[in-house]
Amino acid sequence: MTEITLKNDLKQKSRDRVTVKPADFASQISFLRSQLKKLINILATF
């Protein structure tokens, strides 16, 4: 029984990590997008 519960715990932890990573990835992409837009706007003014 203990082995089965340990395996389930590991699966749950990996699931949590997988659910967390896409959110971080999306926030990083949106951040990079905003930075790129700022750079383009600065370059466009010159």
TAFENDA-V622644 format. One record per residue. N is the residue number from 0. RES is the residue in one letter. BURIAL is # if it has 16 or more other ideal C-beta (glycine too) atoms within 10 Angstrom, else .. D_CENTER is the distance of its C-alpha to the mean C-alpha in Angstrom with 1 decimal. Layout:
n:N res:RES burial:BURIAL d_center:D_CENTER
n:N res:RES burial:BURIAL d_center:D_CENTER
This chain:
n:0 res:M burial:. d_center:34.2
n:1 res:T burial:. d_center:32.3
n:2 res:E burial:. d_center:30.9
n:3 res:I burial:. d_center:29.7
n:4 res:T burial:. d_center:28.0
n:5 res:L burial:. d_center:26.3
n:6 res:K burial:. d_center:25.0
n:7 res:N burial:. d_center:23.7
n:8 res:D burial:. d_center:22.0
n:9 res:L burial:. d_center:20.2
n:10 res:K burial:. d_center:19.1
n:11 res:Q burial:. d_center:17.9
n:12 res:K burial:. d_center:15.9
n:13 res:S burial:. d_center:14.3
n:14 res:R burial:. d_center:13.6
n:15 res:D burial:. d_center:12.0
n:16 res:R burial:. d_center:9.7
n:17 res:V burial:. d_center:8.9
n:18 res:T burial:. d_center:8.5
n:19 res:V burial:. d_center:6.2
n:20 res:K burial:. d_center:3.7
n:21 res:P burial:. d_center:3.8
n:22 res:A burial:. d_center:3.9
n:23 res:D burial:. d_center:2.2
n:24 res:F burial:. d_center:2.8
n:25 res:A burial:. d_center:5.4
n:26 res:S burial:. d_center:6.4
n:27 res:Q burial:. d_center:6.9
n:28 res:I burial:. d_center:8.7
n:29 res:S burial:. d_center:10.7
n:30 res:F burial:. d_center:11.5
n:31 res:L burial:. d_center:12.8
n:32 res:R burial:. d_center:14.6
n:33 res:S burial:. d_center:16.4
n:34 res:Q burial:. d_center:17.3
n:35 res:L burial:. d_center:18.8
n:36 res:K burial:. d_center:20.6
n:37 res:K burial:. d_center:22.1
n:38 res:L burial:. d_center:23.3
n:39 res:I burial:. d_center:24.8
n:40 res:N burial:. d_center:26.6
n:41 res:I burial:. d_center:28.0
n:42 res:L burial:. d_center:29.1
n:43 res:A burial:. d_center:30.6
n:44 res:T burial:. d_center:32.7
n:45 res:F burial:. d_center:34.5
